[in-house]
């Protein structure tokens, strides 16, 4: 896989043996792009408490923390790359 620098960190994307045309990906292939390397953090509630959820690129929650600093520490500790969502 080749690496791409994002926010000073590298993410593994694509294949070195061949190039993939993203216009021809199946729905399942598209849903797995960036999983499990790319993640985003979203504030929410769980059990009546504010939490910060770490989501995989496909939207699946992979972790919960009580504050954003802990979320980004966990992301760095597990060699994941945080992305900004809009």
Backbone torsions as a table, in degrees:
resi	resn	phi	psi	omega
1	UNK	NA	153.3	177.7
2	UNK	-101.9	154.5	-178.4
3	UNK	-103.2	150.2	176.8
4	UNK	-130.2	131.6	179.9
5	UNK	-80.1	127.7	178.3
6	UNK	-136.2	121.4	-179.2
7	UNK	53.4	37.7	178.7
8	UNK	78.2	2.6	179.6
9	UNK	-118.7	162.7	-179.3
10	UNK	-109.7	145.8	177.8
11	UNK	-123.2	142.8	176.8
12	UNK	-87.0	120.1	178.7
13	UNK	-138.3	148.5	175.3
14	UNK	72.3	-178.0	179.8
15	UNK	-121.3	145.1	178.7
16	UNK	-78.9	-29.2	-175.9
17	UNK	-75.2	-29.9	-178.3
18	UNK	-151.5	162.9	177.0
19	UNK	-100.9	139.7	-179.0
20	UNK	-107.1	128.5	176.4
21	UNK	-85.0	108.3	-174.6
22	UNK	-65.0	-16.7	177.5
23	UNK	-70.1	-17.0	-177.3
24	UNK	-111.1	18.0	179.0
25	UNK	-76.5	145.5	172.9
26	UNK	-74.2	167.1	177.6
27	UNK	-58.6	-42.8	-179.9
28	UNK	-65.0	-41.7	177.9
29	UNK	-64.0	-40.8	179.7
30	UNK	-63.5	-40.2	-179.1
31	UNK	-65.6	-22.7	-178.5
32	UNK	-94.1	-1.8	178.2
33	UNK	-58.9	127.6	176.9
34	UNK	81.4	-5.9	180.0
35	UNK	-87.3	130.4	4.2
36	UNK	-102.2	11.7	-172.7
37	UNK	-75.2	-45.4	-175.6
38	UNK	-88.8	130.6	-178.2
39	UNK	-137.8	163.9	172.3
40	UNK	-139.2	158.5	-178.2
41	UNK	-113.0	135.7	179.3
42	UNK	-135.5	133.1	177.7
43	UNK	-77.2	139.8	178.9
44	UNK	-157.3	-164.1	177.1
45	UNK	-129.6	147.5	176.2
46	UNK	-145.9	120.7	-178.9
47	UNK	62.8	30.4	179.8
48	UNK	81.3	1.9	179.0
49	UNK	-110.1	147.2	173.4
50	UNK	-70.6	134.4	177.8
51	UNK	-137.0	163.8	174.7
52	UNK	-118.2	113.2	-176.6
53	UNK	-93.4	134.7	173.2
54	UNK	-95.4	121.6	-178.2
55	UNK	-111.1	138.7	171.5
56	UNK	-70.7	167.9	-178.6
57	UNK	-57.3	-26.5	179.7
58	UNK	-87.3	2.8	177.4
59	UNK	96.0	-9.7	-179.9
60	UNK	-68.8	134.0	176.9
61	UNK	-73.7	125.9	179.3
62	UNK	-111.8	-6.6	177.7
63	UNK	-175.4	156.3	176.5
64	UNK	-128.7	139.9	175.3
65	UNK	-135.4	166.7	-179.7
66	UNK	-87.8	-17.0	179.6
67	UNK	-146.8	157.9	-175.9
68	UNK	-66.0	-32.0	179.6
69	UNK	-61.8	-41.5	178.3
70	UNK	-65.5	-36.7	178.5
71	UNK	-62.5	-47.4	-177.6
72	UNK	-72.6	-28.3	174.0
73	UNK	-66.5	-44.8	178.6
74	UNK	-62.0	-40.4	178.7
75	UNK	-60.6	-47.3	179.8
76	UNK	-65.4	-41.7	-179.3
77	UNK	-62.3	-27.3	-178.3
78	UNK	-104.2	17.7	176.3
79	UNK	55.4	36.3	175.1
80	UNK	-98.7	165.1	-178.0
81	UNK	-117.6	117.4	178.7
82	UNK	-75.2	136.9	179.5
83	UNK	-117.6	153.2	175.0
84	UNK	-91.6	134.0	176.4
85	UNK	-113.6	150.3	-178.5
86	UNK	-127.2	NA	NA
